[in-house]
Amino acid sequence: TLMNLQRLENSLKGQSNLAFAYVQAIGTAEHRVFMEAAFVYGSIKFALTTEVAVLKSVRYEEPEVPSSKLFFCHCKVAMDPEQPCHKTLMEEPLTTLSVHKFLKLMGEPLVVEVTADPEKISTTHLQLGLPLIFILSQEATLEVDKRIAESVAWRLLGKAGVLLLSRNSVGLEVSSRYNVAIKTVEEDMPVKYLTLKDADEIVALVKNGEQSKPRLDNKEEEIYEDEEDEGVEDENNEQE
C-alpha cells in the first residue's frame, strides 16, 4: 500500500536507497527480472507492488492499465522527514539488461570533479553509450558551478554523466567564453566546447539530441553476468 511505501522510505532515509517496481502480476517476466536484480544488488532495498493506485500515487499520469515501471528512490541522501525520497523513473522496458544498466547508473556519483583532459576521460556513462557533460569551473566561481552541476545532474540522471572540469586542468587550453563541453561515445567525435546560458540549455542539449540513446551490447551482458556470479546472501526484497 501507499502507506507501507511511505513508511519504508522514511525508514531508509539517510541510510540506503530503494528500487521500487510496479508489475501487473506476480510471476510475470517483469516480476522475475525484478527478483533477479534484488538478488544481485544487495546494497539496495527492493520493494514491489501490483496495485495501480500505489503506482499512480508515485506517478499520477499513468494510464488505467499501466505497463511495468521501475523507480530508483534516492533515500540515502534524503534528510527531510516530511518529503518523499526523490525518484528517478527507468524509461526503458523492464528487462534484465535495462534494469542492470539503470541500477549501475544510479550507483554512480551525482557529480565528479576532474582535472584531466576530457579527451582522456572515460566513465561508466560513456561505457554504456551515454554522453558526458563537463561544466567548466574556476576557483572564483566553484561553489556556484557545483550547484549548477548538481542541478543539471539530477535532471539528467540515467541520461548523461555530469563532471565539474577545472579550467586549470593540465593540458587544457580552452577559450574563456566556453562554459560547457560534451563528449559522446563516437570515437571519431572530438569533445565539443559550447557557450550555454543556463541549466535548461544544458539539459536540452542532451534531451533533444541523439546522445542519450542507450547502448546495450554483448559487453553489457558480460558485465551483468560477472556481477550475477558474485551473488549476495540476502535478497533484500520486500513485498508491498
Sequence and secondary structure as in RCSB ss.txt:
>XXXX:A:sequence
TLMNLQRLENSLKGQSNLAFAYVQAIGTAEHRVFMEAAFVYGSIKFALTTEVAVLKSVRYEEPEVPSSKLFFCHC
KVAMDPEQPCHKTLMEEPLTTLSVHKFLKLMGEPLVVEVTADPEKISTTHLQLGLPLIFILSQEATLEVDKRIAE
SVAWRLLGKAGVLLLSRNSVGLEVSSRYNVAIKTVEEDMPVKYLTLKDADEIVALVKNGEQSKPRLDNKEEEIYE
DEEDEGVEDENNEQE
>XXXX:A:secstr
 HHHHHHHHHHHTTT  EEEEE SSTTSHHHHHHHHHHHH TTSEEEEE  HHHHHHH TT  SS   EEEEEE 
TT   TTS  EEEE  S   HHHHHHHHHHHTS S EEE S GGG   HHHHTT  EEEEEE GGGHHHHHHHHH
HHHHHTTTT EEEEEETT TT    TT  EEEE S TT   EEE  SSHHHHHHHHHTSSTT     HHHHHHHH
HHHHH  S   EEE 
